[in-house]
Each structure stands twice: as C-alpha cells, then as structure tokens.
Amino acid sequence: MALKWPNKDPDELTDYSIDWSRFIAPATINSVTWYVNNNDAVKTELIPSGQVVHGLQLVSATNTDSVATARLGLGTDNIKYKLYCNITTSDGLIFERTVFLRVREK
C-alpha cells in the first residue's frame, strides 16, 4: 500500500518523513536511500547533493533509529511524484515503501 504526503509548493523546502517503528522494532534503521521515478517512469536514486530528478530535488536525507526524513525542494507544478524509501535495518533486513507527493502551486 502506498502512502501519500500533503501537497508541496514548488517554492517550498519541506521535510517529509516515514515512521518505520511499527515495522522494524526492535531493530533500528542503519541506512536509507530515496528514489523517485524520472521523466520516463524509471526508478532513479535521489542523491542529496543538489541533483534534480524530474524537477524534484533531495536537499538532504536524515534518519533516527526509526524515522527516515527527506528534505525536498523544487518540483514541477501539477506533477504527482512517486517516491520510494528503502531502508536497511540493524538486523540486516531491507524494506521499501512507496509514497506519492503532488506538487501544486499555492
């Protein structure tokens, strides 16, 4: 089942998070990788270095023991982005969740 975040304005720089605690406890998050579908609907890794994929920018990625957060900037008006959050846990398991984010000019 895919998650859905609130709409984002292209001019906003906003944090979006996924709480993994109920899925991974008692393990913790070791690493997080974010992906987004590019213009050709190909799953593409977002690298927090200023790279822009399909108009969307991952400014930074952080995590706690149970929450993965992406700070997103830019975005193209009226595009519904499909993002993926892939985590590896302290016990070596790998999980991925899909989340949708629509960009709307406010």
Backbone hydrogen bonds, N-H to C=O, Kabsch-Sander energy under -0.5 kcal/mol:
donor,donor_aa,acceptor,acceptor_aa,energy
3,L,98,T,-2.7
5,W,100,F,-2.6
8,K,102,R,-2.2
12,E,9,D,-1.8
14,T,12,E,-0.5
14,T,72,L,-2.3
16,Y,70,A,-2.5
18,I,68,A,-2.3
20,W,18,I,-0.7
20,W,66,S,-3.4
21,S,66,S,-0.6
23,F,20,W,-1.7
24,I,20,W,-1.8
25,A,21,S,-1.8
27,A,24,I,-2.2
29,I,65,D,-2.2
30,N,88,T,-3.2
31,S,88,T,-1.6
33,T,86,N,-2.7
34,W,46,L,-0.5
35,Y,84,Y,-2.3
36,V,44,T,-2.4
37,N,82,K,-1.9
38,N,42,V,-2.4
41,A,38,N,-2.3
43,K,41,A,-0.5
44,T,36,V,-2.5
46,L,34,W,-3.0
47,I,45,E,-0.6
49,S,47,I,-2.8
50,G,58,L,-0.8
51,Q,47,I,-0.7
53,V,56,L,-2.7
56,L,53,V,-2.2
57,Q,73,G,-2.4
58,L,51,Q,-0.7
59,V,57,Q,-0.9
59,V,71,R,-2.7
60,S,71,R,-1.1
62,T,69,T,-2.3
64,T,67,V,-2.3
68,A,18,I,-2.4
69,T,62,T,-3.1
70,A,16,Y,-3.1
71,R,60,S,-3.0
72,L,14,T,-3.0
72,L,70,A,-0.7
73,G,57,Q,-2.6
74,L,10,P,-0.6
75,G,55,G,-2.5
78,N,103,V,-2.7
79,I,76,T,-1.5
79,I,103,V,-0.5
81,Y,79,I,-0.8
81,Y,101,L,-3.3
83,L,81,Y,-0.6
83,L,99,V,-3.1
84,Y,35,Y,-2.4
85,C,97,R,-2.7
86,N,33,T,-3.0
86,N,84,Y,-0.6
87,I,85,C,-0.5
87,I,95,F,-2.8
88,T,31,S,-2.0
89,T,93,L,-2.8
90,S,28,T,-2.5
92,G,89,T,-2.1
95,F,87,I,-2.3
97,R,85,C,-2.0
99,V,83,L,-2.7
100,F,3,L,-2.4
101,L,81,Y,-2.2
103,V,79,I,-2.5
104,R,8,K,-2.2
104,R,102,R,-0.5
